[in-house]
Amino acid sequence: MLGHVILISAQVNSRSGVSLLESVTFGAFSEVQRTSSSGFSSVRNVWNRYVRLRHVEAENASIKRELDDVKVQLQERRALADRARGLQTLLDLRDRSNLRTTAAEIIASSASPDFRTLTIDKGTLYGLQSDMAVIAPGGVVGRIVIPTLRASKVQLLIDRNAAIGALIERSRAQGVAMGSGDPRLRLEYVSETADVVVGDLVVTSGIDGIFPKGFTIGSVDAVEKSGPSYKRITIKPAVDFSSLEEVLVVLTPTPIHQAEEPKHQGEEPKHQAEEPKHQAETPPKRQVETPRRQAEAPKPQAEAPKPQAEAPKPQAEAPKPQAEEPKPQAEGPEGGRE
């Protein structure tokens, strides 16, 4: 039945002169082609997008790596800038202080809360000694307690064994700032008549002979009084010890040390003057004794001829018996006369 229909369609022509079977077949295949073409186009578009996304992903990965490198460089440059600013502040401090100093970098810090110390990268090889003051742009840091050849240990102000001569800048009241192992300092030995209030700036007094006068220690944080006397005065340090990176070590001796050095230098010439005294006393003694021995030496030589002069004495006495011999001959006739 279907075959007859197909044969009849092949024989029947449309108005345009094209057979009905050909027209129907072309229309069906055109739809199939349209559908397949749109499908291939969709697949091709998806593939192209996939390929482009792969390239974009690679570009994004490359851009991310470059961005990470730029971030690292930015951090390095920022660190260098911070270091340069820190060194610049140290340089400004050195120029303002008119002291002979040397810069040092902090390489370690104490992990024990009982001992607040830092380790710097310079030692006796650079002229550092015990009890040299260590300062920072913010104020006083501490002092050197153990110097070695290429490193030194610095005792911080907040160490429980640390103490420094202090002065209230406003009222000129003096005391001693002492560490307690805590982030705060205690101001002790303050006169009852001293004028101390919260917010007063505390600076070094220089009476300890270690720290130069006038460097900032901190500010008064709290004042407690018991009657007329001060019960407790706490000081907030001006330096943030946890953020220190570079410090300055003061090489210039304090006035007390400068006064002690001439004293020792004056004692040395005294010993040097005493040594020539002993040297001056010793050689003359030997020189006097030597000629004395030389003068005494010829004495036996002068006495030696004495026995030689006495030797002829028996020779001169020898003829005496010969002169006495004729005496019996002279007596002989006398006997004969008898």
C-alpha positions as CSV (number, residue, x, y, z in Angstrom):
1,M,0.0,0.0,0.0
2,L,2.8,2.3,0.9
3,G,4.6,1.5,-2.3
4,H,1.6,2.4,-4.3
5,V,1.4,5.7,-2.6
6,I,5.0,6.4,-3.2
7,L,4.7,5.6,-6.9
8,I,1.7,7.8,-7.3
9,S,3.5,10.6,-5.5
10,A,6.5,10.3,-7.8
11,Q,4.2,10.6,-10.8
12,V,2.2,13.6,-9.5
13,N,3.8,17.0,-10.0
14,S,3.3,20.1,-7.9
15,R,2.3,23.5,-9.3
16,S,5.9,24.4,-9.7
17,G,6.6,21.4,-11.8
18,V,8.5,19.5,-9.2
19,S,7.3,16.1,-8.3
20,L,5.5,15.7,-5.0
21,L,7.8,13.0,-3.8
22,E,10.9,15.1,-4.5
23,S,9.4,18.1,-2.8
24,V,8.4,16.1,0.3
25,T,11.8,14.4,0.4
26,F,13.7,17.6,0.1
27,G,11.6,19.2,2.8
28,A,12.3,16.4,5.2
29,F,16.0,16.2,4.5
30,S,16.3,20.0,4.8
31,E,14.8,19.9,8.3
32,V,17.2,17.1,9.2
33,Q,20.1,19.2,7.8
34,R,18.9,22.2,9.7
35,T,18.7,20.3,12.9
36,S,22.1,18.7,12.4
37,S,23.7,21.9,11.3
38,S,22.4,23.7,14.4
39,G,23.6,20.8,16.5
40,F,27.0,20.8,15.0
41,S,27.1,24.6,15.4
42,S,26.2,24.2,19.1
43,V,28.9,21.6,19.6
44,R,31.4,23.7,17.7
45,N,30.6,26.8,19.8
46,V,30.8,24.7,23.0
47,W,34.2,23.4,21.9
48,N,35.5,26.8,21.0
49,R,34.4,28.1,24.3
50,Y,36.0,25.3,26.1
51,V,39.3,25.9,24.2
52,R,39.1,29.6,24.9
53,L,38.3,28.9,28.6
54,R,41.4,26.7,28.7
55,H,43.5,29.5,27.4
56,V,41.8,32.0,29.8
57,E,42.5,29.6,32.7
58,A,46.2,29.4,31.7
59,E,46.3,33.2,31.4
60,N,44.6,33.5,34.8
61,A,47.1,31.1,36.4
62,S,50.0,33.1,34.9
63,I,48.5,36.4,36.1
64,K,48.0,35.0,39.6
65,R,51.7,33.9,39.7
66,E,52.8,37.3,38.6
67,L,50.5,38.9,41.2
68,D,52.0,36.7,43.9
69,D,55.5,37.7,42.8
70,V,54.5,41.3,42.9
71,K,53.0,40.9,46.4
72,V,56.3,39.3,47.6
73,Q,58.3,42.1,46.0
74,L,55.9,44.6,47.6
75,Q,56.4,43.0,51.0
76,E,60.2,43.0,50.6
77,R,60.2,46.6,49.5
78,R,57.9,47.5,52.3
79,A,60.3,45.8,54.8
80,L,63.2,47.6,53.2
81,A,61.4,50.9,53.5
82,D,60.6,50.2,57.2
83,R,64.2,49.2,57.8
84,A,65.4,52.4,56.0
85,R,63.0,54.5,58.1
86,G,64.3,52.8,61.3
87,L,67.9,53.4,60.3
88,Q,67.1,57.0,59.4
89,T,65.6,57.5,62.9
90,L,68.7,56.0,64.4
91,L,70.8,58.3,62.3
92,D,68.8,61.3,63.4
93,L,69.1,60.2,67.0
94,R,72.9,59.9,66.7
95,D,73.1,63.3,65.1
96,R,71.0,64.9,67.8
97,S,72.8,63.2,70.7
98,N,76.3,64.3,69.8
99,L,77.6,61.0,71.2
100,R,79.9,58.4,69.7
101,T,77.7,55.5,69.0
102,T,77.5,52.3,66.9
103,A,74.4,50.7,65.4
104,A,73.5,47.1,66.2
105,E,70.8,44.7,65.0
106,I,68.8,42.5,67.4
107,I,69.3,38.9,66.6
108,A,67.6,37.2,69.6
109,S,65.5,37.8,72.7
110,S,65.1,36.0,76.0
111,A,62.1,33.7,76.2
112,S,62.0,33.7,80.0
113,P,59.8,36.4,81.7
114,D,62.1,36.4,84.7
115,F,65.1,37.7,82.6
116,R,64.3,40.4,80.1
117,T,67.3,40.5,77.8
118,L,68.2,40.9,74.1
119,T,71.1,39.8,72.0
120,I,72.8,42.1,69.5
121,D,75.1,41.3,66.7
122,K,78.2,43.3,67.9
123,G,80.7,42.7,70.6
124,T,84.2,43.5,71.8
125,L,85.5,43.2,68.3
126,Y,83.6,46.5,67.6
127,G,84.7,48.2,70.9
128,L,81.7,47.2,73.0
129,Q,82.2,46.7,76.8
130,S,80.2,45.9,79.9
131,D,77.9,48.7,81.2
132,M,77.6,50.5,77.9
133,A,74.2,52.2,77.5
134,V,71.9,51.0,74.7
135,I,69.3,53.4,73.3
136,A,66.7,53.6,70.6
137,P,64.8,56.5,69.0
138,G,62.0,56.1,71.6
139,G,64.3,56.2,74.6
140,V,66.5,54.1,76.8
141,V,66.6,50.3,76.1
142,G,69.1,49.0,78.7
143,R,72.8,48.2,79.2
144,I,75.3,45.6,78.0
145,V,75.9,42.9,80.7
146,I,77.8,40.2,78.8
147,P,79.9,41.2,75.8
148,T,81.6,38.5,73.6
149,L,83.7,38.8,70.5
150,R,80.9,39.2,68.0
151,A,77.7,39.5,70.1
152,S,76.5,41.0,73.3
153,K,73.7,40.5,75.8
154,V,71.6,43.6,76.7
155,Q,69.7,43.8,80.0
156,L,66.4,45.7,79.4
157,L,65.1,48.3,81.8
158,I,62.1,46.1,82.6
159,D,64.4,43.3,83.9
160,R,63.8,42.7,87.6
161,N,67.5,43.3,88.3
162,A,67.7,46.5,86.3
163,A,67.9,50.0,87.8
164,I,68.6,53.5,86.4
165,G,68.9,57.0,87.8
166,A,65.7,58.9,87.0
167,L,64.6,62.5,86.9
168,I,61.2,64.1,86.6
169,E,61.7,66.5,83.8
170,R,59.0,69.0,85.0
171,S,59.8,69.2,88.7
172,R,63.5,67.9,88.6
173,A,62.6,65.4,91.3
174,Q,65.1,62.6,91.4
175,G,64.7,58.9,92.1
176,V,65.6,55.4,90.9
177,A,63.6,53.6,88.2
178,M,63.7,49.9,88.8
179,G,62.5,47.0,86.8
180,S,60.1,44.3,88.1
181,G,59.9,41.8,85.3
182,D,56.5,43.5,84.3
183,P,55.9,45.9,81.4
184,R,56.0,48.8,83.9
185,L,58.8,50.3,86.0
186,R,58.8,51.5,89.6
187,L,60.1,54.8,90.7
188,E,61.7,54.4,94.1
189,Y,63.5,56.7,96.6
190,V,61.5,59.8,95.8
191,S,61.4,62.6,98.3
192,E,58.2,63.3,100.2
193,T,58.3,66.9,99.1
194,A,58.8,66.0,95.4
195,D,56.1,67.0,92.9
196,V,55.1,64.0,90.8
197,V,51.8,63.7,88.9
198,V,50.5,61.3,86.3
199,G,51.8,62.1,82.8
200,D,55.2,63.6,83.9
201,L,58.0,62.7,81.6
202,V,60.8,60.7,83.2
203,V,64.4,61.1,81.9
204,T,67.8,59.8,82.9
205,S,69.6,61.7,85.6
206,G,73.1,60.4,84.7
207,I,74.0,59.8,88.4
208,D,74.5,56.0,87.7
209,G,77.5,56.6,85.5
210,I,76.1,54.4,82.7
211,F,73.3,56.3,80.9
212,P,73.9,59.8,79.5
213,K,71.7,62.5,81.1
214,G,68.5,63.6,79.5
215,F,67.4,60.4,77.6
216,T,63.7,59.5,77.9
217,I,62.8,56.6,80.2
218,G,59.0,56.9,80.0
219,S,56.1,58.7,81.6
220,V,54.4,58.4,85.0
221,D,51.5,56.0,84.7
222,A,50.2,56.0,88.2
223,V,50.9,57.7,91.6
224,E,49.8,56.3,94.9
225,K,50.5,58.1,98.2
226,S,50.3,56.9,101.8
227,G,50.1,60.1,103.8
228,P,52.8,62.6,102.9
229,S,55.0,59.9,101.4
230,Y,54.7,58.2,98.0
231,K,53.6,54.6,98.3
232,R,53.9,53.6,94.6
233,I,54.9,55.4,91.4
234,T,54.8,53.4,88.2
235,I,56.3,54.4,84.9
236,K,55.3,53.3,81.4
237,P,58.4,52.8,79.3
238,A,58.8,54.9,76.2
239,V,60.2,52.0,74.2
240,D,58.2,49.1,72.9
241,F,60.7,46.4,73.6
242,S,58.8,43.7,71.7
243,S,59.1,45.7,68.4
244,L,62.8,46.6,68.5
245,E,64.9,45.7,65.5
246,E,67.9,48.1,65.6
247,V,69.5,49.9,68.5
248,L,72.4,52.3,69.2
249,V,75.2,51.5,71.7
250,V,76.8,54.5,73.3
251,L,80.6,54.3,73.1
252,T,81.2,57.8,74.6
253,P,82.0,57.4,78.4
254,T,79.8,59.3,80.9
255,P,81.4,62.2,82.9
256,I,81.9,59.8,85.9
257,H,83.9,57.4,83.8
258,Q,85.8,60.3,82.2
259,A,86.7,61.5,85.7
260,E,87.8,58.0,86.7
261,E,90.0,57.5,83.7
262,P,92.4,60.3,84.4
263,K,92.7,59.1,88.0
264,H,93.9,55.7,86.8
265,Q,96.1,57.4,84.2
266,G,97.6,59.5,87.0
267,E,98.3,56.4,89.1
268,E,100.1,54.8,86.2
269,P,102.8,57.5,85.9
270,K,103.2,57.3,89.7
271,H,104.1,53.6,89.3
272,Q,106.2,54.5,86.3
273,A,108.0,57.2,88.4
274,E,108.6,54.7,91.2
275,E,110.2,52.2,88.8
276,P,112.9,54.5,87.7
277,K,113.5,55.3,91.4
278,H,114.2,51.7,92.1
279,Q,116.2,51.5,88.9
280,A,118.2,54.6,89.9
281,E,118.8,53.2,93.4
282,T,119.9,49.8,92.2
283,P,122.7,50.5,89.7
284,P,124.6,53.0,91.9
285,K,124.6,50.5,94.7
286,R,126.1,47.9,92.4
287,Q,128.5,50.4,90.9
288,V,129.6,51.6,94.4
289,E,130.1,48.1,95.6
290,T,132.0,47.0,92.5
291,P,134.8,49.7,92.8
292,R,134.9,48.9,96.5
293,R,135.6,45.3,95.8
294,Q,138.1,46.5,93.1
295,A,139.7,48.8,95.7
296,E,139.9,46.0,98.2
297,A,141.3,43.5,95.7
298,P,144.7,45.1,95.4
299,K,145.2,45.0,99.2
300,P,146.4,41.5,99.2
301,Q,148.7,42.4,96.3
302,A,150.2,45.2,98.3
303,E,150.6,43.0,101.4
304,A,152.3,40.2,99.3
305,P,155.7,41.9,99.1
306,K,155.7,42.2,102.9
307,P,157.0,38.7,103.4
308,Q,159.5,39.3,100.7
309,A,160.8,42.3,102.6
310,E,161.0,40.3,105.8
311,A,162.8,37.4,104.1
312,P,166.2,39.1,104.1
313,K,166.0,39.7,107.8
314,P,167.3,36.2,108.7
315,Q,170.0,36.6,106.1
316,A,171.2,39.8,107.8
317,E,171.2,38.0,111.2
318,A,173.1,35.0,109.8
319,P,176.5,36.7,110.0
320,K,176.0,37.5,113.7
321,P,177.2,34.1,114.8
322,Q,180.2,34.5,112.5
323,A,181.2,37.7,114.3
324,E,180.9,36.0,117.6
325,E,183.2,33.1,116.6
326,P,186.5,35.0,117.1
327,K,185.5,35.7,120.7
328,P,186.6,32.3,121.9
329,Q,189.8,32.7,119.9
330,A,190.5,35.9,121.8
331,E,189.8,34.2,125.0
332,G,192.2,31.4,124.2
333,P,195.3,33.3,125.1
334,E,193.7,34.5,128.2
335,G,193.2,30.9,129.2
336,G,196.8,30.2,128.3
337,R,197.9,33.1,130.4
338,E,196.2,31.7,133.4
